[in-house]
Amino acid sequence: MPYDAAIVPAQLNPELTPDLEREVRFFMKWGYLVVENAITPEQVALLRDALDETFTRTKSQFTHQLLEEDERFAFLLDHPPIFTRIQAILGNCVQLHSATARVTEPGAPDQSWHRDGPWPVDPDGTPYGSIPGQINCGYYLDELTMQNGPIVIVPGSQRAPFKPPEGHPRFPDEKFVLAKPGQAVLFNGWLYHRGAANKSDMRRRVCLMCYQNAWMKSRESFDGPRMTKLRENGTPAQKLLLGGVAQW
Ligand SMILES: O=C(O)CCC(=O)C(=O)O
């Protein structure tokens, strides 16, 4: 399958500022990073409107292929405050795994602990050095509280060479991330995580943009009209993100 070789980055790693280096170190140690001012109040309002309209249409807890649903989601693909950090951690060869919105209704129960990928983990990687690289970015559009169900994580668990337990038992060092609209929560797909029960009387809305090494398989095909157009006419990074190198 031919692909445009010009969309393949010339270097694997970008140059990092000292601040970015510090954030990368934090992420590598703990498996998550809360990014302040990731989106503006105007962008929060725009995403809320777009997601509310999408949810009215689909009536579905999950919206997959989110970027096809509404033009207002499009900027999330390579939104600089996040994409810069994704590239700082994963390198320049990055592909989108999926773009999803999740609307958690009042009364929704606790999610079980899970990892997003099926691949086993070894903290040492393989002799070659490979470790599956996938980072999810949650833009929480409602302030997370202990009532509406924060995302719960076990910092450092991305390196555990065993699966999380079934259900949602407590971990002594679990952390309830009380994210605010405007912040974004980056988390390693192999971090033990779960959304807590929504005991409030309001919906809890999140857009999840999931990135990975460009050589991993994506969940979504990005073959709807909006993304097909962008893969043909976008920047080299956008083309790569949307699976511009499908096979080689
Ligand atoms: O709802 C959340 O905060 C986490 C979502 C999640 O882990 C998932 O959809 O797999």
PDBQT file of the ligand as one rigid body, heavy atoms in Angstrom, charges set to zero:
ROOT
HETATM    1  O1  LIG A 301     -14.826   7.845  32.391  1.00  0.00    +0.000 OA
HETATM    2  C1  LIG A 301     -13.626   7.985  32.676  1.00  0.00    +0.000 C 
HETATM    3  O2  LIG A 301     -13.215   8.906  33.376  1.00  0.00    +0.000 OA
HETATM    4  C2  LIG A 301     -12.627   6.977  32.202  1.00  0.00    +0.000 C 
HETATM    5  C3  LIG A 301     -13.092   6.354  30.945  1.00  0.00    +0.000 C 
HETATM    6  C4  LIG A 301     -12.411   5.082  30.683  1.00  0.00    +0.000 C 
HETATM    7  O3  LIG A 301     -11.540   4.644  31.385  1.00  0.00    +0.000 OA
HETATM    8  C5  LIG A 301     -12.806   4.317  29.517  1.00  0.00    +0.000 C 
HETATM    9  O4  LIG A 301     -13.754   4.700  28.818  1.00  0.00    +0.000 OA
HETATM   10  O5  LIG A 301     -12.137   3.274  29.259  1.00  0.00    +0.000 OA
ENDROOT
TORSDOF 0
